[in-house]
Amino acid sequence: MHPISARLPDELIAALDEAATKLHRTRTDVIRQAVEYYLDDFEAISRAVEVLRDPADPVLDWETAKHALLRQR
């Protein structure tokens, strides 16, 4: 593992310490887990945005959806 250094606002440190205390974990454990969750979400969101930006990917055809919805009235 590699050590890193970051400057955080006092409010964030207080929230971090509170979470660590409630979870019976160290600051390092809470930060590591938070970064892992963030990166997992980032990867999923990045992939979703990539798919949505691809005009060749038939994710949703608005005209088909609109006609289907209007027929339900």
C-alpha positions in Angstrom: 0.0 0.0 0.0 1.1 3.6 -0.6 0.5 6.4 1.8 -1.3 9.5 0.6 -1.8 13.0 2.1 -4.9 15.2 1.7 -6.1 18.4 3.3 -9.7 18.3 4.4 -11.9 21.1 5.9 -12.5 20.9 9.7 -16.2 20.0 9.2 -15.2 17.0 7.0 -12.7 15.8 9.6 -15.3 16.0 12.3 -17.8 14.0 10.2 -15.0 11.5 9.4 -14.1 11.1 13.1 -17.8 10.7 14.0 -18.3 8.0 11.4 -15.1 6.2 12.4 -16.2 6.2 16.0 -19.7 4.9 15.2 -18.2 2.2 13.0 -15.4 1.3 15.4 -12.9 1.9 12.6 -9.9 4.1 12.0 -10.0 7.2 9.8 -7.9 5.3 7.3 -10.4 2.5 7.1 -13.4 4.9 6.6 -11.5 6.8 3.9 -10.4 3.7 2.1 -13.9 2.3 2.0 -15.3 5.7 0.9 -12.8 5.9 -2.0 -13.6 2.3 -3.0 -17.4 3.1 -3.1 -16.8 6.3 -4.9 -14.7 4.6 -7.6 -17.2 1.8 -8.0 -20.0 4.3 -8.5 -17.8 6.5 -10.8 -17.1 3.5 -13.0 -20.8 2.6 -13.3 -21.9 6.1 -13.9 -19.1 6.7 -16.5 -20.2 3.6 -18.4 -23.9 4.6 -18.3 -23.0 8.1 -19.7 -20.9 6.5 -22.4 -23.8 4.3 -23.5 -26.3 7.2 -23.4 -24.0 9.4 -25.5 -23.6 6.7 -28.2 -26.2 7.5 -30.9 -25.8 4.0 -32.4 -26.8 2.3 -29.1 -30.6 1.8 -29.1 -31.1 2.5 -25.4 -34.3 4.4 -25.9 -36.1 5.5 -29.0 -38.1 8.5 -28.0 -40.5 8.4 -30.9 -41.4 4.7 -30.2 -41.8 5.5 -26.5 -43.9 8.6 -27.2 -46.3 6.7 -29.6 -46.6 3.8 -27.1 -47.5 6.2 -24.3 -50.0 8.2 -26.4 -51.8 5.0 -27.4 -52.4 4.1 -23.8 -54.7 7.1 -23.2 
